[in-house]
Amino acid sequence: MLDLYSDDTYFEGGSDGYSSYSEQKIALCATFKKLMSNIDKHKLSGGRLLEVGCGYGYFLKEAAGKFETRVGTDFSAYAAQQASNYADRVYHGGIEQVPSSEKFDLIVSTHVIEHVYHPRDFIDKLLQHLHPGSAIIIATPDMGSFWRYLMGHKWTSFKLPEHVLYFDSASLSSLMRQVGLQNIKRIPYPHAFPLPLVASKLGLEIPPSLNRLNLWIPATTLALYGRYYG
């Protein structure tokens, strides 16, 4: 799996992964802009930010002006290079590449934990980089959403071999409590998708004039945050 994520084609039409991450930039930036607005509303912005699994850095881009320092990590060397355009520093690899001396006020991990074989160990490593009282946001496809029940085995987040774990609100909050996070709360995560991508999933064709439009689809992503007091 590490070889898969390290392959640059993972983001650009490889056999697994994204059809084209770069072509989804407009939708992803719109998504992350709304997420950043909700982070502000929950008083989680400011100070030093770390995003684990930052892709091309579109969330780090939307976080500009909201944090004094923005740092990212990604297993893809090409993605890390792209993300460096929007961050103070990007590490090629996982959380293990971040020096132990680096501490942050907020750590964000969106659509990563469903790829992780040992989620408790993963979060434990993230917590080692938090200041006491700081927060972590974990976002993942919502196994408890009506979409999963409506679509059944055709739910689009059933992605093998990438997605190895699935969470609903109860199981993710339980995991976060087990590692010592407190005051766990849900944070809204509205998600925009490119209209051509949605149409292709449905086997539909749309006129080229609609290619730049986004479709906001509710309840696709579960996002929780909690604080760590050591």
C-alpha positions as CSV (number, residue, x, y, z in Angstrom):
1,M,0.0,0.0,0.0
2,L,2.9,2.4,0.7
3,D,4.2,1.7,-2.8
4,L,0.7,2.6,-4.2
5,Y,0.5,5.9,-2.3
6,S,4.1,6.8,-3.2
7,D,3.4,6.3,-6.9
8,D,2.7,9.7,-8.5
9,T,0.0,8.2,-10.7
10,Y,-2.1,7.6,-7.6
11,F,-3.3,11.2,-7.9
12,E,-3.5,11.3,-11.6
13,G,-5.4,8.3,-13.1
14,G,-3.5,5.3,-11.8
15,S,-5.2,1.9,-11.5
16,D,-6.2,2.9,-8.0
17,G,-6.6,6.3,-6.4
18,Y,-8.0,9.4,-8.0
19,S,-9.0,9.8,-11.7
20,S,-7.3,13.3,-11.5
21,Y,-6.8,15.1,-8.3
22,S,-5.7,18.3,-10.1
23,E,-8.9,18.4,-12.2
24,Q,-10.8,18.4,-8.9
25,K,-8.9,21.5,-7.6
26,I,-11.9,23.9,-7.9
27,A,-14.2,21.5,-6.0
28,L,-11.6,20.6,-3.4
29,C,-10.7,24.2,-2.7
30,A,-14.4,25.1,-2.3
31,T,-14.8,22.2,0.1
32,F,-11.7,23.1,2.1
33,K,-12.7,26.8,2.2
34,K,-16.0,25.9,3.9
35,L,-14.2,23.5,6.2
36,M,-11.8,26.3,7.2
37,S,-14.7,28.6,7.9
38,N,-16.1,25.9,10.3
39,I,-12.7,25.5,11.9
40,D,-12.8,29.3,12.5
41,K,-16.3,29.1,14.0
42,H,-15.2,26.4,16.4
43,K,-12.2,28.6,17.5
44,L,-9.6,26.1,16.3
45,S,-7.6,28.3,14.0
46,G,-4.4,30.2,14.8
47,G,-0.9,29.2,15.7
48,R,0.8,26.2,14.0
49,L,-1.1,23.8,11.7
50,L,-0.1,20.3,10.5
51,E,-2.0,18.4,7.8
52,V,-1.1,14.7,7.6
53,G,-1.8,13.4,4.1
54,C,-2.0,16.8,2.5
55,G,-2.2,15.7,-1.2
56,Y,-1.5,18.7,-3.4
57,G,-2.0,21.1,-0.5
58,Y,-5.4,22.6,-1.3
59,F,-6.5,22.6,2.3
60,L,-3.2,24.3,3.3
61,K,-3.9,26.9,0.6
62,E,-7.3,27.7,2.1
63,A,-5.7,27.9,5.6
64,A,-3.5,30.8,4.5
65,G,-3.9,33.8,6.9
66,K,-5.5,31.6,9.5
67,F,-2.3,30.1,10.9
68,E,1.1,31.5,11.6
69,T,2.7,28.3,10.2
70,R,1.4,25.6,7.8
71,V,3.1,22.2,7.6
72,G,2.1,19.1,5.6
73,T,3.1,15.5,4.9
74,D,2.4,13.2,2.0
75,F,3.8,9.8,0.9
76,S,3.8,11.0,-2.8
77,A,6.9,13.0,-3.6
78,Y,5.1,14.7,-6.4
79,A,2.2,15.7,-4.1
80,A,4.6,17.0,-1.5
81,Q,6.3,19.1,-4.1
82,Q,2.9,20.5,-5.2
83,A,1.8,21.2,-1.7
84,S,5.0,23.1,-0.9
85,N,3.5,25.9,-3.0
86,Y,1.0,26.5,-0.2
87,A,2.9,25.6,3.0
88,D,5.9,26.7,5.0
89,R,7.2,23.2,4.9
90,V,6.1,19.8,3.5
91,Y,7.6,16.4,4.6
92,H,7.7,13.6,2.1
93,G,6.4,10.6,4.0
94,G,4.2,10.1,7.0
95,I,4.0,11.5,10.5
96,E,7.3,9.7,11.3
97,Q,9.1,12.3,9.1
98,V,8.1,15.2,11.3
99,P,10.8,15.9,13.9
100,S,9.7,15.1,17.4
101,S,10.5,18.6,18.5
102,E,7.8,20.1,16.2
103,K,4.6,20.8,18.1
104,F,1.3,22.1,16.7
105,D,-1.9,23.9,17.8
106,L,-4.1,21.9,15.3
107,I,-3.5,18.7,13.4
108,V,-5.8,17.9,10.5
109,S,-6.2,14.5,8.9
110,T,-8.9,14.3,6.2
111,H,-9.7,11.1,4.4
112,V,-6.6,9.3,5.7
113,I,-7.6,7.1,8.6
114,E,-9.7,4.8,6.4
115,H,-6.4,3.9,4.7
116,V,-4.6,3.0,8.0
117,Y,-4.2,-0.5,9.3
118,H,-3.5,0.5,12.9
119,P,-5.6,3.6,13.6
120,R,-4.9,3.8,17.3
121,D,-1.1,3.8,16.8
122,F,-1.6,6.4,14.0
123,I,-3.5,8.8,16.3
124,D,-1.0,8.2,19.1
125,K,1.8,9.4,16.9
126,L,-0.2,12.5,15.9
127,L,-0.8,13.3,19.6
128,Q,2.9,13.4,20.2
129,H,3.0,16.6,18.1
130,L,0.3,18.5,19.9
131,H,0.7,21.2,22.5
132,P,-1.4,20.5,25.7
133,G,-4.9,21.7,25.1
134,S,-4.5,21.7,21.3
135,A,-6.8,19.9,19.0
136,I,-6.9,17.3,16.2
137,I,-9.5,16.9,13.4
138,I,-10.2,13.6,11.8
139,A,-12.4,13.3,8.8
140,T,-13.4,10.1,6.9
141,P,-16.2,8.8,4.8
142,D,-19.3,8.4,7.0
143,M,-20.2,4.8,7.3
144,G,-23.4,5.8,9.1
145,S,-24.6,8.2,6.4
146,F,-27.9,7.6,4.6
147,W,-25.8,7.4,1.4
148,R,-24.2,4.1,2.6
149,Y,-27.7,2.7,3.4
150,L,-29.2,4.0,0.2
151,M,-26.4,2.7,-2.1
152,G,-25.6,-0.5,-0.3
153,H,-22.6,-2.3,-1.8
154,K,-22.3,0.3,-4.5
155,W,-21.4,3.0,-1.9
156,T,-18.6,4.9,-3.6
157,S,-16.4,4.9,-0.5
158,F,-16.1,1.1,-0.7
159,K,-12.7,1.4,-2.4
160,L,-10.5,-1.7,-2.3
161,P,-7.6,-2.2,-1.7
162,E,-7.2,1.4,-0.4
163,H,-9.9,1.7,2.2
164,V,-9.3,-0.9,5.0
165,L,-11.4,0.7,7.8
166,Y,-14.8,2.4,8.0
167,F,-16.2,4.6,10.8
168,D,-19.4,6.1,11.9
169,S,-19.8,8.7,14.5
170,A,-19.9,6.2,17.4
171,S,-16.9,4.2,16.4
172,L,-14.7,7.2,15.5
173,S,-15.5,9.1,18.7
174,S,-14.9,5.9,20.7
175,L,-11.4,5.5,19.1
176,M,-10.6,9.2,19.8
177,R,-11.6,8.8,23.5
178,Q,-9.4,5.6,23.7
179,V,-6.3,7.6,22.8
180,G,-7.0,10.3,25.3
181,L,-8.8,13.0,23.4
182,Q,-11.5,14.9,25.2
183,N,-14.4,17.2,24.5
184,I,-15.0,15.4,21.2
185,K,-17.4,17.2,18.9
186,R,-18.6,17.0,15.3
187,I,-17.6,19.7,12.9
188,P,-19.6,20.3,9.7
189,Y,-17.8,19.1,6.5
190,P,-19.8,20.0,3.4
191,H,-18.3,18.5,0.3
192,A,-18.3,19.8,-3.3
193,F,-17.8,17.4,-6.2
194,P,-17.1,18.3,-9.8
195,L,-20.3,17.8,-11.8
196,P,-18.5,15.7,-14.5
197,L,-17.2,13.3,-11.8
198,V,-20.7,12.8,-10.4
199,A,-22.1,12.3,-13.9
200,S,-19.5,9.8,-14.8
201,K,-20.3,7.8,-11.6
202,L,-23.9,7.7,-12.8
203,G,-23.0,6.8,-16.4
204,L,-24.3,10.2,-17.7
205,E,-23.0,12.6,-20.2
206,I,-23.1,16.4,-19.6
207,P,-22.4,19.2,-22.1
208,P,-18.9,20.7,-21.9
209,S,-20.4,24.1,-20.7
210,L,-21.2,22.4,-17.4
211,N,-17.8,21.0,-16.8
212,R,-16.7,23.6,-14.3
213,L,-19.7,23.3,-12.1
214,N,-19.7,21.7,-8.6
215,L,-22.4,19.7,-6.9
216,W,-22.6,20.0,-3.1
217,I,-23.5,16.6,-1.7
218,P,-24.4,16.5,2.0
219,A,-23.5,13.9,4.6
220,T,-20.6,12.2,2.7
221,T,-17.9,13.0,5.2
222,L,-17.8,12.6,9.0
223,A,-15.5,15.0,10.8
224,L,-14.8,15.0,14.5
225,Y,-12.4,17.0,16.6
226,G,-11.1,16.6,20.2
227,R,-8.6,18.2,22.5
228,Y,-5.5,16.6,24.0
229,Y,-4.4,17.5,27.5
230,G,-1.5,15.1,27.8
